[in-house]
Amino acid sequence: MARKYLRGDSSRLDDPMVWGALPFRYQFNPNNHRWSFGSYDICFTDKFKSTFFTLGQVLPTHRNAHSAHGGLFQPTLTQAVRLLSRQPFSQTFPCESTDFNRPDRSPSSPDITDPFSSPHLTYSTNGIDTFPAPATYPSRRYAWLHIYPEGRVHQHPNKTMRYFKWGVARLILEPDVCPDIVPMWIEGNDEVMHESREWPRFIPRVGKNLGIWFGDPIGGDKDTVFADLRTKWRELVAKKGNAIEEIGVLNSEELRTSREAEALRMECTRRVRNAVLKVRRARGLPDEDPTDGLVETWRAETGKREGKMEDGSWEKDT
């Protein structure tokens, strides 16, 4: 069964530090390691970074604020949906580039290739670059995907969260079975590397208390949280005929942007956020303002994207 871990992003150290809570024996099974998303404009700017993060099982993700190739339907989301599904897939993703089979081997290029692999084992995030397609390997079926649904670092004095991005809904509605979902709550990492820290900023602060709380799993074979939404999604797909020819690829504009499709994603994301809030509440924190989970609340922000915000929080677009 596919597994998905969810939590808000409070620090750049969240992903590399949190898995220290797992037994060390998990490190000896590469096929059981987590997959995650990494910002293309930060983690995949040249071959060294691309190699490092690809070996760390990070998927190159474009962000709308930094790339014309970002958004809910980019090829990396296709790979993520397929990692949570079972093969066979007849294609990785439609290629838009005639240079797809001739990756750039210069150090300044982010292209990652295996000289012994055929092109169907790779995919492109923008029609030009080349990356290994992890979902093409049978050993990766029903994989472990770790995501931060806020999509950015958010450090608030009251430990509140931003709204969750709709990509999380695609990862629940579209796989062939509902993944096991484990909500998490992490504290302390923001103190180790708070966005307000001064020089030397690159050195983590020691002597801080770290805590990780795991909620009860939801989803899976006996899912009762998302079953109705997944049923409605399948009905919507059936109504559109052959709108989905491949798992993770939405060719129909109605499946992408119709009111019905967006309403399903919005409700699915709300339920996911409520699951994380339940863990936050169990940790002993008071309920947050219900408007914190609404996109409209954050649209009211000024044009400032990073640094200290008007509500006292610190933001980092990373």
Backbone as numpy.savetxt, mean C-alpha at the origin, in Angstrom:
# Nx Ny Nz CAx CAy CAz Cx Cy Cz
-3.87 -18.53 2.38 -4.71 -17.35 2.38 -3.83 -16.10 2.38
-4.18 -15.14 1.54 -3.43 -13.89 1.50 -3.60 -13.14 2.82
-2.56 -12.39 3.19 -2.60 -11.62 4.43 -2.29 -10.16 4.13
-2.98 -9.29 4.82 -2.74 -7.87 4.65 -2.72 -7.22 6.03
-1.64 -6.49 6.32 -1.51 -5.77 7.59 -1.70 -4.29 7.31
-2.48 -3.63 8.18 -2.83 -2.24 7.97 -2.52 -1.41 9.20
-1.98 -0.21 8.99 -1.85 0.75 10.07 -1.52 2.11 9.48
-1.66 3.15 10.31 -1.31 4.48 9.88 0.19 4.67 9.95
0.70 5.60 9.15 2.14 5.82 9.05 2.54 6.98 9.96
3.30 6.69 11.04 3.68 7.73 11.98 5.15 8.09 11.91
5.93 7.30 11.17 7.37 7.56 11.12 7.97 6.83 9.93
9.12 7.31 9.47 9.82 6.63 8.40 10.37 5.28 8.86
10.44 5.08 10.18 10.98 3.84 10.72 9.93 2.77 10.92
8.66 3.08 10.67 7.60 2.13 10.98 7.83 0.77 10.33
8.06 0.75 9.03 8.17 -0.52 8.33 9.41 -1.30 8.74
10.62 -0.71 8.76 11.79 -1.53 9.12 11.85 -1.94 10.58
11.16 -1.23 11.49 11.28 -1.55 12.91 10.18 -2.47 13.43
8.98 -2.38 12.84 7.84 -3.06 13.44 7.97 -4.58 13.40
8.67 -5.10 12.36 8.71 -6.56 12.25 9.73 -7.20 13.16
10.39 -6.39 13.98 11.21 -6.95 15.05 10.38 -7.65 16.10
9.06 -7.44 16.07 8.17 -8.10 17.03 7.89 -9.54 16.64
8.23 -9.93 15.41 7.96 -11.29 14.95 9.10 -12.23 15.33
8.81 -13.49 15.53 9.88 -14.47 15.81 10.93 -14.47 14.70
12.19 -14.65 15.08 13.29 -14.56 14.12 13.20 -15.64 13.05
12.53 -16.75 13.34 12.45 -17.84 12.37 11.76 -17.42 11.08
10.94 -16.36 11.14 10.24 -15.90 9.95 11.22 -15.35 8.91
12.42 -14.99 9.34 13.38 -14.39 8.41 13.97 -15.42 7.45
13.77 -16.69 7.70 14.41 -17.73 6.90 13.51 -18.26 5.78
12.36 -17.63 5.58 11.46 -18.04 4.50 11.16 -16.84 3.63
11.97 -16.59 2.59 11.78 -15.39 1.75 10.39 -15.28 1.16
9.76 -16.41 0.83 8.42 -16.35 0.24 7.36 -15.94 1.24
7.74 -15.87 2.52 6.79 -15.45 3.55 7.09 -14.04 4.05
8.00 -13.34 3.38 8.30 -11.96 3.76 7.23 -11.01 3.25
7.13 -9.88 3.89 6.09 -8.94 3.51 6.44 -8.20 2.21
5.40 -7.79 1.48 5.52 -6.85 0.36 4.94 -5.52 0.82
5.45 -4.45 0.27 4.95 -3.14 0.65 5.10 -2.18 -0.52
4.59 -0.97 -0.36 4.68 0.06 -1.39 5.76 1.07 -1.03
6.48 1.57 -2.06 7.48 2.61 -1.85 7.33 3.70 -2.90
7.53 4.93 -2.50 7.38 6.06 -3.42 8.42 6.00 -4.54
7.95 6.03 -5.75 8.83 5.93 -6.92 9.85 7.06 -6.93
9.40 8.28 -6.60 10.27 9.46 -6.69 11.31 9.51 -5.57
11.23 8.59 -4.61 12.20 8.53 -3.52 13.02 7.24 -3.58
12.34 6.12 -3.74 12.99 4.81 -3.63 13.46 4.24 -4.96
13.05 4.80 -6.09 13.36 4.19 -7.39 13.89 5.23 -8.38
14.79 6.07 -7.90 15.32 7.14 -8.76 16.55 6.72 -9.55
17.21 5.64 -9.17 18.37 5.14 -9.91 18.49 3.64 -9.67
19.47 3.03 -10.32 19.57 1.57 -10.27 19.94 1.05 -8.88
20.78 1.78 -8.15 21.16 1.33 -6.82 19.94 1.28 -5.90
19.15 2.36 -5.86 17.97 2.39 -5.00 16.94 1.36 -5.46
16.76 1.24 -6.76 15.78 0.28 -7.27 16.15 -1.14 -6.87
17.44 -1.46 -6.99 17.89 -2.80 -6.61 17.68 -3.04 -5.12
18.06 -2.06 -4.30 17.94 -2.19 -2.86 16.49 -2.42 -2.44
15.58 -1.59 -2.92 14.19 -1.70 -2.49 13.46 -2.86 -3.16
13.85 -3.21 -4.37 13.24 -4.38 -5.00 13.61 -5.65 -4.26
14.87 -5.77 -3.85 15.28 -6.93 -3.05 14.59 -6.92 -1.69
14.21 -5.74 -1.21 13.46 -5.63 0.04 11.97 -5.81 -0.14
11.55 -6.25 -1.34 10.15 -6.54 -1.65 9.26 -5.31 -1.49
9.72 -4.23 -2.09 8.97 -2.97 -2.14 8.51 -2.75 -3.57
7.25 -2.38 -3.76 6.68 -2.16 -5.08 6.76 -0.68 -5.45
7.28 -0.35 -6.64 7.42 1.06 -7.05 6.06 1.71 -7.30
5.77 2.74 -6.54 4.43 3.36 -6.56 4.53 4.85 -6.90
3.83 5.25 -7.93 3.79 6.66 -8.31 2.75 7.39 -7.46
3.08 8.63 -7.07 2.16 9.47 -6.31 1.68 10.62 -7.18
0.40 10.92 -7.11 -0.18 11.94 -7.97 0.51 13.29 -7.85
0.98 13.61 -6.64 1.62 14.91 -6.43 2.98 15.00 -7.10
3.53 13.86 -7.50 4.89 13.84 -8.05 4.98 13.19 -9.42
3.89 12.65 -9.93 3.97 11.91 -11.19 2.61 11.89 -11.88
2.66 11.92 -13.20 1.44 11.79 -13.99 0.98 10.34 -14.08
1.78 9.42 -13.56 1.46 7.99 -13.65 0.89 7.44 -12.35
0.58 8.31 -11.39 0.06 7.86 -10.12 -1.43 7.58 -10.16
-1.98 7.28 -9.02 -3.41 7.07 -8.93 -3.81 5.65 -8.61
-5.09 5.46 -8.58 -5.70 4.22 -8.10 -5.54 3.05 -9.06
-5.23 3.33 -10.33 -5.24 2.27 -11.33 -3.88 2.08 -12.00
-2.82 2.45 -11.32 -1.49 2.28 -11.87 -1.08 0.81 -11.86
-0.13 0.41 -12.71 0.24 -1.00 -12.83 0.69 -1.66 -11.53
1.30 -0.89 -10.63 1.74 -1.47 -9.36 0.56 -1.99 -8.55
-0.60 -1.31 -8.63 -1.80 -1.81 -7.93 -2.25 -3.14 -8.52
-2.04 -3.31 -9.83 -2.35 -4.60 -10.45 -1.50 -5.70 -9.83
-0.20 -5.44 -9.67 0.68 -6.42 -9.05 0.24 -6.73 -7.62
-0.16 -5.69 -6.89 -0.57 -5.89 -5.50 -1.83 -6.76 -5.40
-2.82 -6.47 -6.26 -4.04 -7.27 -6.26 -3.72 -8.73 -6.59
-2.80 -8.94 -7.52 -2.45 -10.29 -7.92 -1.63 -11.02 -6.86
-0.83 -10.29 -6.10 -0.10 -10.93 -5.00 -1.06 -11.49 -3.96
-2.25 -10.91 -3.87 -3.27 -11.37 -2.94 -4.21 -12.39 -3.57
-3.89 -12.82 -4.79 -4.74 -13.73 -5.53 -3.95 -14.97 -5.94
-4.62 -15.83 -6.69 -3.98 -17.06 -7.17 -3.91 -17.03 -8.68
-2.83 -17.56 -9.21 -2.67 -17.65 -10.66 -3.64 -18.69 -11.23
-3.74 -18.81 -12.57 -2.86 -18.22 -13.57 -3.32 -16.83 -14.02
-2.34 -16.02 -14.43 -2.59 -14.76 -15.10 -1.98 -14.87 -16.49
-2.73 -14.53 -17.51 -2.23 -14.71 -18.87 -1.30 -13.59 -19.30
-1.31 -12.48 -18.58 -0.42 -11.38 -18.92 -0.11 -10.62 -17.63
1.00 -9.90 -17.62 1.36 -9.12 -16.44 0.62 -7.80 -16.45
0.80 -7.03 -17.52 0.09 -5.77 -17.67 0.33 -5.26 -19.07
-0.66 -4.65 -19.71 -0.45 -4.15 -21.06 0.74 -3.21 -21.14
1.61 -3.45 -22.09 2.81 -2.63 -22.24 2.57 -1.51 -23.23
2.97 -0.31 -22.88 2.75 0.84 -23.73 4.02 1.28 -24.45
5.15 0.65 -24.14 6.43 1.10 -24.67 7.00 0.11 -25.65
7.50 0.59 -26.76 8.16 -0.27 -27.73 9.54 -0.68 -27.25
10.07 0.04 -26.22 11.38 -0.27 -25.67 11.28 -1.18 -24.45
10.11 -1.78 -24.25 9.87 -2.57 -23.04 10.87 -3.71 -22.88
11.25 -4.34 -24.01 12.16 -5.47 -23.95 13.63 -5.04 -23.96
13.88 -3.74 -24.00 15.25 -3.25 -24.00 15.44 -2.29 -22.84
15.54 -2.79 -21.61 15.67 -1.92 -20.44 16.99 -1.15 -20.47
16.95 0.00 -19.85 18.13 0.85 -19.74 19.04 0.30 -18.66
20.29 0.01 -19.00 21.21 -0.58 -18.05 22.14 0.45 -17.40
21.94 1.72 -17.65 22.80 2.73 -17.06 22.50 2.88 -15.57
23.50 3.28 -14.76 23.29 3.42 -13.31 22.22 4.44 -12.94
21.98 5.41 -13.82 20.98 6.44 -13.51 19.55 5.98 -13.76
19.39 4.82 -14.40 18.06 4.30 -14.71 17.54 3.44 -13.56
16.23 3.51 -13.28 15.67 2.65 -12.23 15.37 1.23 -12.69
15.57 0.91 -13.97 15.19 -0.39 -14.51 15.90 -1.53 -13.79
15.13 -2.55 -13.43 15.66 -3.76 -12.82 15.27 -4.93 -13.70
16.26 -5.70 -14.14 15.97 -6.83 -15.02 16.76 -8.06 -14.58
16.28 -9.18 -15.02 16.98 -10.45 -14.85 17.34 -10.93 -16.25
18.63 -11.03 -16.58 19.01 -11.41 -17.95 18.54 -12.80 -18.35
18.14 -13.61 -17.37 17.71 -14.97 -17.67 16.19 -15.10 -17.70
15.49 -13.97 -17.53 14.03 -13.99 -17.51 13.47 -13.43 -18.81
12.33 -13.96 -19.22 11.67 -13.45 -20.41 10.83 -12.23 -20.05
10.44 -11.40 -21.04 9.72 -10.16 -20.75 8.41 -10.34 -20.01
7.78 -11.52 -20.13 6.49 -11.69 -19.46 6.63 -11.76 -17.94
7.88 -11.83 -17.44 8.13 -11.83 -16.00 8.43 -10.44 -15.48
8.26 -9.43 -16.32 8.48 -8.05 -15.92 7.24 -7.21 -16.23
7.22 -6.00 -15.70 6.15 -5.06 -16.02 6.70 -3.65 -15.97
5.93 -2.71 -16.50 6.34 -1.31 -16.52 5.34 -0.48 -15.73
5.86 0.48 -14.95 4.97 1.36 -14.19 4.55 2.59 -14.97
5.28 2.89 -16.06 4.98 4.11 -16.82 5.10 3.93 -18.33
5.26 2.68 -18.78 5.41 2.44 -20.21 6.84 2.52 -20.68
7.77 2.88 -19.81 9.18 3.02 -20.20 10.09 2.17 -19.34
9.91 2.23 -18.02 10.79 1.50 -17.11 10.46 0.01 -17.09
11.28 -0.77 -16.40 11.10 -2.22 -16.32 11.40 -2.71 -14.91
10.47 -3.48 -14.35 10.66 -4.05 -13.02 10.20 -5.50 -13.03
10.77 -6.35 -12.16 10.27 -7.72 -12.05 8.81 -7.72 -11.60
8.03 -8.62 -12.17 6.62 -8.74 -11.81 6.47 -9.86 -10.80
6.42 -9.54 -9.51 6.43 -10.60 -8.49 5.24 -11.53 -8.56
4.10 -11.03 -9.04 2.89 -11.85 -9.03 2.92 -12.96 -10.08
3.93 -12.96 -10.96 3.99 -14.02 -11.98 4.52 -15.34 -11.42
5.09 -15.31 -10.21 5.68 -16.51 -9.62 4.67 -17.22 -8.72
4.42 -18.51 -8.96 3.42 -19.25 -8.16 3.70 -19.21 -6.66
4.97 -19.13 -6.25 5.29 -19.13 -4.83 4.81 -17.87 -4.12
4.46 -16.83 -4.87 4.01 -15.57 -4.27 2.49 -15.48 -4.16
1.76 -16.51 -4.56 0.30 -16.42 -4.49 -0.14 -16.26 -3.03
-1.21 -15.51 -2.85 -1.75 -15.24 -1.51 -0.64 -14.75 -0.58
0.05 -13.71 -1.01 1.21 -13.20 -0.30 0.81 -12.32 0.88
1.82 -11.86 1.59 1.66 -10.96 2.73 1.97 -9.55 2.24
1.00 -8.67 2.34 1.15 -7.28 1.90 0.93 -6.36 3.08
1.89 -5.50 3.36 1.83 -4.57 4.49 1.66 -3.16 3.94
0.60 -2.47 4.33 0.34 -1.15 3.76 0.07 -0.13 4.86
0.29 1.13 4.48 0.00 2.28 5.33 -1.07 3.11 4.59
-2.33 2.91 4.92 -3.42 3.49 4.11 -3.46 5.01 4.08
-2.80 5.70 5.04 -2.79 7.16 5.00 -1.92 7.68 3.86
-0.93 6.90 3.46 -0.10 7.29 2.32 0.93 8.35 2.61
1.15 8.70 3.87 2.15 9.70 4.24 2.38 9.65 5.74
3.47 10.24 6.20 3.73 10.32 7.63 2.82 11.39 8.24
2.14 11.00 9.32 1.23 11.92 10.02 1.48 11.76 11.52
1.99 12.81 12.14 2.32 12.79 13.57 1.51 13.86 14.28
0.48 13.43 14.99 -0.42 14.36 15.68 -0.25 14.18 17.18
-0.29 15.26 17.97 -0.14 15.14 19.42 -1.16 14.21 20.07
-2.36 14.12 19.47 -3.42 13.27 20.02 -3.44 11.88 19.39
-2.43 11.58 18.58 -2.30 10.27 17.93 -3.53 9.92 17.09
-4.01 10.89 16.34 -5.12 10.66 15.42 -4.58 10.28 14.05
-5.49 9.83 13.17 -5.11 9.43 11.83 -5.77 10.31 10.79
-5.18 10.35 9.60 -5.80 10.98 8.45 -6.81 10.02 7.83
-7.44 10.47 6.74 -8.31 9.57 5.98 -7.45 8.50 5.30
-8.07 7.37 4.97 -7.38 6.28 4.28 -7.61 6.39 2.77
-6.57 6.08 2.01 -6.66 6.12 0.56 -7.50 4.94 0.03
-8.13 5.16 -1.11 -9.03 4.15 -1.66 -8.31 2.93 -2.22
-7.00 3.00 -2.40 -6.28 1.83 -2.91 -6.47 0.62 -2.02
-6.67 0.85 -0.72 -6.89 -0.27 0.19 -8.15 -1.04 -0.19
-9.14 -0.36 -0.74 -10.38 -1.03 -1.13 -10.16 -1.96 -2.32
-9.32 -1.55 -3.26 -9.03 -2.43 -4.40 -8.40 -3.73 -3.92
-7.59 -3.66 -2.88 -6.89 -4.84 -2.39 -7.81 -5.78 -1.62
-9.00 -5.34 -1.32 -9.98 -6.18 -0.62 -11.07 -6.66 -1.57
-11.53 -5.79 -2.45 -12.65 -6.11 -3.32 -12.26 -6.99 -4.51
-11.06 -6.83 -5.04 -10.73 -7.43 -6.33 -10.02 -8.78 -6.29
-9.26 -9.16 -5.25 -8.65 -10.51 -5.25 -9.70 -11.60 -5.36
-9.26 -12.79 -5.79 -10.23 -13.88 -6.00 -10.85 -14.35 -4.68
-10.15 -14.17 -3.56 -10.73 -14.43 -2.25 -10.39 -13.23 -1.35
-11.18 -13.03 -0.33 -10.92 -11.91 0.58 -9.68 -12.23 1.41
-8.70 -11.35 1.42 -7.49 -11.64 2.22 -7.76 -11.58 3.71
-6.95 -12.28 4.48 -6.94 -12.10 5.93 -6.35 -10.72 6.21
-7.02 -9.93 7.02 -6.60 -8.56 7.29 -6.33 -8.41 8.78
-5.14 -7.94 9.12 -4.75 -7.75 10.52 -4.51 -6.27 10.76
-5.41 -5.59 11.46 -5.19 -4.17 11.79 -4.15 -4.04 12.90
-3.36 -2.97 12.84 -2.28 -2.77 13.80 -2.28 -1.34 14.30
-1.69 -1.16 15.48 -1.46 0.18 16.03 -0.04 0.25 16.56
0.71 1.25 16.16 2.11 1.39 16.55 2.31 2.75 17.22
3.06 2.76 18.31 3.41 4.02 18.98 4.89 4.02 19.31
5.46 5.21 19.32 6.85 5.37 19.73 7.82 5.61 18.60
7.55 5.03 17.42 8.44 5.25 16.29 8.52 6.72 15.90
7.40 7.43 16.11 7.42 8.85 15.79 8.34 9.63 16.71
8.56 9.12 17.93 9.48 9.78 18.85 10.94 9.45 18.50
11.15 8.29 17.92 12.51 7.91 17.53 13.01 8.81 16.40
12.11 9.11 15.44 12.48 10.01 14.35 11.31 10.95 14.08
11.10 11.89 15.00 10.03 12.86 14.83 10.39 13.87 13.74
9.38 14.30 13.00 9.64 15.23 11.91 10.12 16.60 12.39
9.98 16.90 13.66 10.44 18.18 14.20 11.90 18.12 14.68
12.53 16.95 14.57 13.88 16.79 15.10 14.86 17.71 14.36
15.87 18.14 15.09 16.89 19.00 14.51 18.14 18.17 14.20
19.22 18.85 13.82 20.46 18.16 13.46 21.01 17.38 14.65
21.52 16.18 14.45 21.60 15.46 13.17 20.30 14.69 12.89
19.57 15.10 11.89 18.25 14.53 11.61 18.32 13.05 11.24
19.42 12.62 10.65 19.51 11.25 10.15 19.77 10.22 11.25
20.04 10.66 12.47 20.33 9.74 13.57 19.06 9.50 14.40
18.61 8.25 14.52 17.43 7.96 15.36 17.69 8.31 16.82
16.66 8.76 17.52 16.77 9.09 18.94 16.58 7.83 19.77
17.47 7.62 20.73 17.41 6.41 21.55 16.65 6.70 22.85
16.38 5.64 23.60 15.72 5.80 24.90 14.23 6.03 24.81
13.61 5.69 23.70 12.17 5.88 23.52 11.44 4.55 23.72
10.21 4.63 24.17 9.38 3.43 24.35 8.58 3.15 23.08
8.65 1.92 22.61 7.93 1.51 21.41 6.86 0.50 21.78
5.71 0.58 21.12 4.63 -0.36 21.37 3.92 -0.76 20.10
3.55 -2.03 20.00 2.82 -2.55 18.84 1.62 -3.32 19.34
0.44 -2.97 18.83 -0.80 -3.66 19.19 -1.41 -4.28 17.93
-1.76 -5.55 18.00 -2.39 -6.25 16.88 -3.87 -6.47 17.20
-4.72 -6.14 16.24 -6.14 -6.38 16.41 -6.53 -7.77 15.95
-7.78 -8.13 16.18 -8.28 -9.43 15.71 -8.34 -9.44 14.19
-7.94 -10.53 13.56 -8.02 -10.62 12.09 -9.46 -10.50 11.61
-9.62 -9.87 10.48 -10.91 -9.80 9.80 -10.71 -10.25 8.37
-11.80 -10.42 7.63 -11.69 -10.92 6.27 -11.48 -12.42 6.27
-10.81 -12.92 5.23 -10.50 -14.34 5.15 -11.67 -15.19 4.69
-11.54 -16.51 4.89 -12.54 -17.47 4.41 -13.92 -17.24 5.03
-13.93 -16.84 6.30 -15.20 -16.67 7.01 -15.54 -15.19 7.18
-15.19 -14.41 6.18 -15.38 -12.97 6.25 -16.84 -12.58 6.43
-17.09 -11.70 7.38 -18.42 -11.12 7.56 -18.37 -9.59 7.48
-17.15 -9.03 7.43 -17.01 -7.57 7.42 -17.14 -7.01 6.01
-16.56 -7.72 5.03 -16.53 -7.20 3.67 -17.32 -8.06 2.68
-17.95 -9.13 3.16 -18.62 -10.06 2.25 -19.68 -9.38 1.40
-20.49 -8.50 1.99 -21.54 -7.84 1.22 -20.96 -6.92 0.16
-19.84 -6.25 0.49 -19.22 -5.34 -0.48 -18.59 -6.13 -1.63
-17.95 -7.25 -1.32 -17.36 -8.08 -2.37 -18.45 -8.67 -3.27
-19.59 -9.02 -2.69 -20.71 -9.51 -3.50 -21.22 -8.43 -4.44
-21.37 -7.22 -3.93 -21.82 -6.10 -4.77 -20.81 -5.78 -5.86
-19.52 -5.92 -5.54 -18.49 -5.67 -6.55 -18.58 -6.71 -7.67
-18.74 -7.97 -7.31 -18.87 -9.02 -8.33 -20.11 -8.81 -9.18
-21.19 -8.36 -8.57 -22.42 -8.07 -9.32 -22.19 -6.91 -10.28
-21.47 -5.91 -9.82 -21.17 -4.76 -10.68 -20.30 -5.19 -11.86
-19.32 -6.05 -11.61 -18.47 -6.55 -12.69 -19.28 -7.37 -13.68
-20.16 -8.23 -13.17 -20.99 -9.06 -14.05 -21.91 -8.21 -14.91
-22.38 -7.13 -14.35 -23.27 -6.23 -15.09 -22.56 -5.56 -16.25
-21.24 -5.44 -16.14 -20.46 -4.79 -17.19 -19.91 -5.80 -18.20
-20.34 -7.04 -18.13 -19.89 -8.05 -19.08 -18.45 -8.43 -18.85
-17.64 -8.37 -19.90 -16.23 -8.74 -19.80 -15.36 -7.54 -19.47
-15.80 -6.75 -18.51 -15.05 -5.53 -18.17 -13.71 -5.86 -17.53
-13.60 -7.05 -16.91 -12.34 -7.47 -16.32 -11.87 -8.72 -17.04
-10.83 -8.58 -17.84 -10.26 -9.71 -18.54 -9.14 -10.35 -17.74
-8.56 -9.59 -16.82 -7.46 -10.06 -16.01 -7.66 -9.56 -14.58
-7.30 -10.37 -13.59 -7.36 -9.93 -12.19 -6.47 -8.72 -12.00
-7.04 -7.68 -11.45 -6.27 -6.48 -11.16 -6.24 -5.45 -12.26
-6.84 -5.75 -13.41 -6.86 -4.80 -14.53 -8.30 -4.38 -14.78
-8.59 -3.09 -14.61 -9.93 -2.56 -14.83 -9.95 -1.76 -16.12
-10.52 -2.34 -17.17 -10.58 -1.66 -18.46 -11.82 -0.79 -18.61
-12.85 -1.09 -17.83 -14.10 -0.34 -17.92 -14.03 0.95 -17.11
-14.37 2.05 -17.75 -14.38 3.33 -17.05 -15.42 3.34 -15.95
-16.50 2.59 -16.14 -17.53 2.54 -15.11 -17.05 1.81 -13.87
-16.22 0.78 -14.05 -15.66 0.09 -12.88 -14.60 0.95 -12.19
-14.10 1.93 -12.90 -13.12 2.82 -12.31 -13.76 4.00 -11.60
-14.67 4.67 -12.27 -15.11 5.97 -11.76 -16.62 6.13 -11.58
-17.40 5.09 -11.80 -18.85 5.24 -11.61 -19.17 5.49 -10.14
-20.33 6.08 -9.89 -20.75 6.35 -8.52 -20.84 5.07 -7.70
-21.33 4.01 -8.34 -21.50 2.75 -7.63 -20.15 2.17 -7.22
-19.17 2.21 -8.13 -17.84 1.69 -7.82 -17.17 2.53 -6.74
-17.28 3.85 -6.84 -16.67 4.72 -5.84 -17.33 4.57 -4.48
-18.64 4.36 -4.47 -19.34 4.17 -3.20 -18.86 2.89 -2.50
-18.63 1.83 -3.27 -18.12 0.58 -2.70 -16.73 0.78 -2.11
-15.87 1.49 -2.84 -14.51 1.73 -2.33 -14.54 2.61 -1.08
-15.41 3.59 -1.08 -15.49 4.49 0.07 -15.94 3.73 1.32
-16.96 2.89 1.18 -17.46 2.14 2.33 -16.45 1.09 2.79
-15.78 0.45 1.85 -14.77 -0.54 2.20 -13.63 0.11 2.99
-13.19 1.27 2.53 -12.11 1.99 3.21 -12.56 2.44 4.59
-13.81 2.85 4.73 -14.33 3.26 6.04 -14.29 2.10 7.02
-14.67 0.91 6.57 -14.67 -0.25 7.46 -13.23 -0.65 7.86
-12.31 -0.52 6.93 -10.92 -0.80 7.26 -10.42 0.17 8.33
-10.71 1.45 8.15 -10.26 2.46 9.11 -10.89 2.21 10.49
-12.15 1.81 10.50 -12.81 1.51 11.77 -12.14 0.33 12.49
-11.61 -0.62 11.71 -10.92 -1.76 12.33 -9.63 -1.29 13.01
-8.92 -0.35 12.39 -7.71 0.19 13.01 -8.08 1.04 14.22
-9.17 1.80 14.12 -9.62 2.61 15.26 -9.99 1.73 16.45
-10.50 0.54 16.17 -10.85 -0.38 17.25 -9.60 -0.79 18.03
-8.48 -1.00 17.32 -7.23 -1.34 17.99 -6.73 -0.12 18.77
-6.86 1.04 18.18 -6.45 2.29 18.86 -7.24 2.47 20.16
-8.52 2.18 20.11 -9.38 2.31 21.29 -9.00 1.28 22.35
-8.69 0.06 21.92 -8.29 -0.99 22.87 -6.97 -0.64 23.54
-6.15 0.12 22.86 -4.89 0.54 23.45 -5.11 1.55 24.59
-6.33 2.16 24.64 -6.66 3.08 25.71 -6.75 4.53 25.31
-6.67 4.80 24.01 -6.77 6.18 23.55 -8.23 6.57 23.35
-8.59 7.84 23.61 -9.97 8.28 23.42 -10.35 8.32 21.95
-11.65 8.24 21.68 -12.12 8.30 20.30 -11.74 9.63 19.67
-11.36 9.57 18.41 -10.99 10.79 17.70 -12.23 11.45 17.11
-12.07 12.65 16.59 -13.15 13.36 15.93 -13.55 12.58 14.68
-14.85 12.24 14.51 -15.27 11.46 13.34 -14.90 12.10 12.01
-14.77 13.43 12.00 -14.43 14.09 10.74 -12.99 13.85 10.31
-12.16 13.31 11.21 -10.77 13.05 10.85 -10.66 12.00 9.74
-11.66 11.15 9.60 -11.62 10.12 8.59 -12.21 10.51 7.26
-12.59 11.78 7.10 -13.23 12.24 5.87 -12.22 12.96 4.97
-12.31 12.68 3.68 -11.44 13.38 2.72 -11.68 14.88 2.78
-12.95 15.26 2.95 -13.30 16.69 2.95 -12.58 17.46 4.04
-12.33 16.80 5.17 -11.63 17.48 6.26 -10.24 17.90 5.85
-9.56 17.05 5.12 -8.17 17.31 4.76 -8.06 18.15 3.50
-9.14 18.22 2.73 -9.13 19.13 1.58 -9.08 20.58 2.03
-9.51 20.82 3.28 -9.52 22.18 3.81 -8.13 22.67 4.21
-7.13 21.76 4.14 -5.77 22.18 4.46 -5.30 23.25 3.49
-4.38 24.07 3.95 -3.76 25.05 3.06 -2.87 24.31 2.06
-2.21 25.02 1.19 -1.36 24.41 0.19 -0.12 23.75 0.75
0.14 23.92 2.01 1.32 23.34 2.63 1.17 21.82 2.74
2.17 21.08 2.25 2.10 19.62 2.24 2.96 18.98 3.32
3.99 19.69 3.80 4.90 19.11 4.77 5.19 20.09 5.89
5.74 19.55 6.99 6.09 20.38 8.13 4.96 20.43 9.14
4.99 21.45 10.00 3.98 21.58 11.03 2.72 22.21 10.45
1.57 21.55 10.68 0.31 22.01 10.12 -0.46 22.82 11.15
-1.59 23.41 10.72 -2.37 24.27 11.58 -2.96 23.55 12.78
-3.23 22.25 12.65 -3.82 21.49 13.76 -2.77 20.96 14.73
-1.51 21.34 14.54 -0.44 20.90 15.43 0.25 19.64 15.01
-0.22 19.00 13.94 0.40 17.77 13.46 1.61 18.09 12.60
2.45 17.09 12.44 3.60 17.18 11.53 3.38 16.21 10.41
3.59 16.68 9.17 3.36 15.88 7.99 4.65 15.71 7.18
4.79 14.55 6.57 5.90 14.31 5.67 5.40 13.52 4.48
5.59 14.05 3.30 5.12 13.43 2.07 6.14 12.39 1.63
6.05 11.20 2.21 7.06 10.18 1.93 6.44 8.79 1.88
